[in-house]
């Protein structure tokens, strides 16, 4: 397969009411006029997904922030990957640190959820990242390799899988790792992906996430093996998010 386009993905987390649909419409209007050189994805709260899908936006993929490990059954309050696909999701974020830490999701659970997402035909955006303690103890690479090996299902391809490297200490903190550090971690992720998945491993997009904004996006997106961004806070407003997306206009 050909290399997928870079992806700039917005994770709205537990933010957004119906009035926020205006931001998505505004974003799509920007994208219609600019023909972006990357794919653009918004992962709103589940409550907004159907309304956004019904807008039939040409330039914005819609995804979810999580799914269950099972296809259906007695799981009150949960939502399966199949249901998300059914309402129009193309991508599902799996194993975000706020799920790993806040909901006790370990690599085994992340692997099962990613399998569900891939099986129903969505792309799993599998998140990995070290805590501040692991970072300070210089265990980042060890932690990331272990998460990559255990969280990614064995049938991963460049079509059904994207990796997001998100140092937990960089999320929502305004702190960003050095370019050297991002380069080193992404190179190691690439190496493990190629070892496990051969040619496909070379094409799987690896996103960087953690306090990405319009000021640092160009620097971060220029790093080798950084194939896009997973953006939290700066994805909530169309103007801010579009300024990050526009960074790709400056690349060949
Ligand atoms: C995130 O939650 O995935 C994230 C990267 O958040 P922020 O951009 O706000 O740091």
Boltz pocket constraint, residues with backbone or C-beta under 6 A from the ligand:
constraints:
  - pocket:
      binder: B
      contacts: [[A, 11], [A, 166], [A, 170], [A, 171], [A, 172], [A, 173], [A, 209], [A, 210], [A, 211], [A, 212], [A, 230], [A, 231], [A, 232], [A, 233], [A, 234]]
      max_distance: 6.0
